[in-house]
C-alpha cells in the first residue's frame, strides 16, 4: 500500500511550545534570539494582566524564574502577544496577509508615532525620549477619543529608536 505522506503545515497546529515558536520565528525575524526568548517568557506572565494600569512584572525579573521554554501556547495567545507588543505575525504559523490585520484592543500608538514625526518636523521634540513620551501621552489622552492612558514607558519603548533618529536629524 503506497500512501502519500501529507506535509503538515504549522497553520494546522493548535498549540506550540515557546521553544518551537522561537525556533521557527527566529528564521524570519531580525531580532536577537535571547531577547526574543525573554519577551515570550515574560509575556506568559504579563499577557493576562492589566497593561494600562502598569500591573506588569518587573522588567528585571530573574530569567531563571520565568516560565520554561516547554510552556505551550495557542494561536490566540500569540495573536494577543503580537497585537499588544506590536510584533509582526510569524509567517510560519499565520496565513498570508495576517500581518496587515490589527487584532486586540485598539491602540492610538500609530497616532502617537505620527504626532512624534510631526513634532520633529516642526522642531518641537522634547529634550529626552522620556519627556517626549509623557508629552505624547498627554496629547493622545487629550484628543478625547476614549483611549486609555498608556504607560509612558510603553511609549518610550515604541518610539525610542525613531526618536533618536529624528533627534539626530534635527
N, C-alpha and C positions, 0 to 999 in steps of 0.2 A: 504494500500500500504506500503510494507516494503522496505524502501530504505536504502541501506547500506551507512553509513557515511564514506566518504573517508578522511583519515588523510591528512591534508595539510602540506607539508614539506616546510621549510624555503627556500629551493632551488628554489621554485616556486614563491616566493615573489619578486617583483621588487624593492621596497624601504622599508626601515625601519627607525624608529626614532633612534637617538643616544641612547635614553633610552633603547629601545628594544635590540639594539646591545650590549650595556653594560651588560644588564641583562643576555642575553644568553651567551655572550663571557666570562663573569666572571666565569661561571660554569666550563669552561675548561682552563682558563688562570691562571697562577701563578703570578699574578700582582695585586697590591692594587687597589681596585675599584675607589678610589678617584683620584689616579694618572691617571688611565686609562680614567676616565671621562674627566679630564682636557686635556689629549692628544687628545682625539676625538674632543673636542670643539675647541681646538687651530688649529687642522688640517682643520676644516671647513674654517677657515680664511687663513691658510697657504698653502693649497694644490695647489692652482692656482698661487701662487707666484713663483718667480724665486729663488729656493733654492740655486742654485750655486752662486748667487751674494749676498747672505745674506739678501734678501728682506723678512725678517720674522718679525712677530710681536715680541715685547719684551717678553721674557720668563716670566717676572713677570707681564704681563698684568693682570689687576684685574679680578678675577674669575667672578664677578658679571656683567662684560661687555662682557663676552664670549657668543657665541650663546647658546640658550636653548637646553635642552635635547629632546625637541619635534622636533628638526630640522630633516627633512627627508633626507636620503642619499640613493644612489643606490649601486648596487654591484660594478660598475665601480669605484665609489668614494672609496669604502672600499678596492678594489684591489690596487688603487694608494696609499692609506694610508699604507697598508701593505708593498707594494713594496718600497716606499720611506723611511719608518721608520723601515724597517727590522723586522716587526711584523709577527708572524705566522698567516696564514689564519685561520679565525674562522671556525671550522668544522661544526657548526650549519647552516652556510649559503653557504658553498662551498662544492662541491663534493669531494669525496675521491681522494687523490693524488694531490690535488691543492697545498698543502704546498710545494711540490717539484718544482713547476713551478715558475720561476723568471719572474715577469712581470714588466712593467715600463721601465724607462731608464736603460741601462746597467750601472753597478756600478763596480768600482775597489775596493770596500770595502773588498771583500773576499781576494784579493791580499794584501791589506794593513794589514789585520789581519794575514795572512800567513807570511808577512815580519816582523811583530811585534814578532811573535813566533820565527822566525829565529834569529832576533836580540837578543832576550832574551837568546836563546841557546848559542849564540856567546858572551854573556856578553856585548852587545853593547847598552843596554837600556839607554835612556836619564834619567836625574835626576827627571823630573816631567812628568806627563802624558801630560801636555800642550806642553812641549818641544818635547816629543815623537810624538805627533800628528803633529806638524809642520814639523819635520824631515820626518815622513812617508808621509805626503802630498807632500813635495818636491821630495821624492823618487818616488812616484806614477806618478807625473806630468813629471818627468824626464825620465820615461820609454818610452815616445813618442808614446803611444798608442791612443792618441787623446781624452782621457777622460778629462773633465773639472776639474779644481782645486776644491776640496771640501772645505768646511769651516773647519778650524782646530777644531772648537767646535763640529762639526758633528762627526769628527773622535774621539775626546775626549769622546763623549757620547757613541760611539760604542765600543771603546777599554778600557774604564775606568776600569771596573771590571777585565778584563783579564790582563791589565797592572799591576794592584795592585797584583793580584795572581802571575804573573810572577816575579814581583819585589821582593815579599816576598820569593819566591822560590830560589832566587839567592843571 
